[in-house]
């Protein structure tokens, strides 16, 4: 018997599958629905209808890096023939979007950053069973004495105010300017943990009956309800003589 052969004649791919098979040779329901893609073999994938084929997804973390002291953001140009953009990179295997964001900034420009929040989560499916997911973070430089440097001599880095960004020249995309402008204008950021793993606990809101002591919003006890004087009724005012009879078509 030669190496790699099997007595039953089945392929090595099928023997390496971690799921069981039924009598018909098809993967059992446990194999198909129990574990993710690691249970899928090439043999099984060849029989999956195209509209049920697993989606290949590419994940990226993009970061607006800001200096808290003066509000300037970091612009990056990777090549002389490329436009200016923000710091970004692909999420590695087994890596979270958060770790990928911090790692990418450190590897690309040598800065340690602290993520301040999430600006947006983007999911873009394609018709070829692929998809791209991007999470845009806002981050502050931890130590402003650190210099933004790159090990690649072709990479150019520039700290810019919002007003200076358009004067850089060609931009690779709209993200750098628009997200910097959004953040500088007081745009809200989602909490960093808004993007998290399904295994993490869901945070519970505070109990609706837990109010600060002496708060006017706390619920009243039955005794307090009886002792509380009734609220005076508002005076009825006749305002018809101040109204103008004007019927517009749009209801305004």
DASULWO-V704418 format. One record per residue. N is the residue number from 1. SS is DSSP state (@ for helix, = for strand, . for the rest). Layout:
BEGIN
<<N | SS> <N | SS>>
END
This chain:
BEGIN
<<1 | .> <2 | .> <3 | .> <4 | .> <5 | .> <6 | .> <7 | .> <8 | .> <9 | .> <10 | .> <11 | .> <12 | @> <13 | @> <14 | @> <15 | @> <16 | .> <17 | .> <18 | .> <19 | .> <20 | .> <21 | => <22 | .> <23 | .> <24 | .> <25 | .> <26 | .> <27 | => <28 | .> <29 | @> <30 | @> <31 | @> <32 | @> <33 | @> <34 | .> <35 | .> <36 | .> <37 | @> <38 | @> <39 | @> <40 | .> <41 | .> <42 | @> <43 | @> <44 | @> <45 | @> <46 | .> <47 | .> <48 | .> <49 | .> <50 | @> <51 | @> <52 | @> <53 | .> <54 | .> <55 | .> <56 | => <57 | => <58 | => <59 | => <60 | => <61 | => <62 | => <63 | => <64 | => <65 | => <66 | => <67 | .> <68 | .> <69 | .> <70 | .> <71 | .> <72 | .> <73 | => <74 | => <75 | => <76 | => <77 | => <78 | .> <79 | .> <80 | .> <81 | .> <82 | .> <83 | .> <84 | => <85 | => <86 | .> <87 | => <88 | => <89 | => <90 | => <91 | .> <92 | .> <93 | .> <94 | .> <95 | .> <96 | .> <97 | @> <98 | @> <99 | @> <100 | @> <101 | @> <102 | @> <103 | @> <104 | @> <105 | @> <106 | @> <107 | @> <108 | @> <109 | @> <110 | .> <111 | .> <112 | .> <113 | => <114 | => <115 | => <116 | => <117 | => <118 | => <119 | => <120 | => <121 | => <122 | => <123 | => <124 | => <125 | => <126 | .> <127 | .> <128 | .> <129 | .> <130 | => <131 | => <132 | => <133 | => <134 | => <135 | => <136 | => <137 | => <138 | => <139 | => <140 | => <141 | => <142 | .> <143 | .> <144 | .> <145 | .> <146 | .> <147 | .> <148 | .> <149 | .> <150 | .> <151 | .> <152 | .> <153 | .> <154 | .> <155 | .> <156 | => <157 | => <158 | => <159 | => <160 | => <161 | .> <162 | @> <163 | @> <164 | @> <165 | @> <166 | @> <167 | @> <168 | @> <169 | .> <170 | .> <171 | => <172 | .> <173 | .> <174 | .> <175 | @> <176 | @> <177 | @> <178 | @> <179 | @> <180 | @> <181 | @> <182 | @> <183 | @> <184 | @> <185 | .> <186 | .> <187 | .> <188 | .> <189 | .> <190 | => <191 | .> <192 | @> <193 | @> <194 | @> <195 | .> <196 | .> <197 | .> <198 | .> <199 | .> <200 | .> <201 | .> <202 | .> <203 | .> <204 | .> <205 | .> <206 | .> <207 | .> <208 | .> <209 | .> <210 | .> <211 | .> <212 | .> <213 | .> <214 | .> <215 | .> <216 | .> <217 | .> <218 | .> <219 | .> <220 | .> <221 | .> <222 | @> <223 | @> <224 | @> <225 | @> <226 | @> <227 | @> <228 | .> <229 | .> <230 | .> <231 | .> <232 | .> <233 | .> <234 | .> <235 | .> <236 | .> <237 | .> <238 | .> <239 | .> <240 | @> <241 | @> <242 | @> <243 | .> <244 | .> <245 | .> <246 | .> <247 | .> <248 | .> <249 | .> <250 | .> <251 | .> <252 | .>>
END
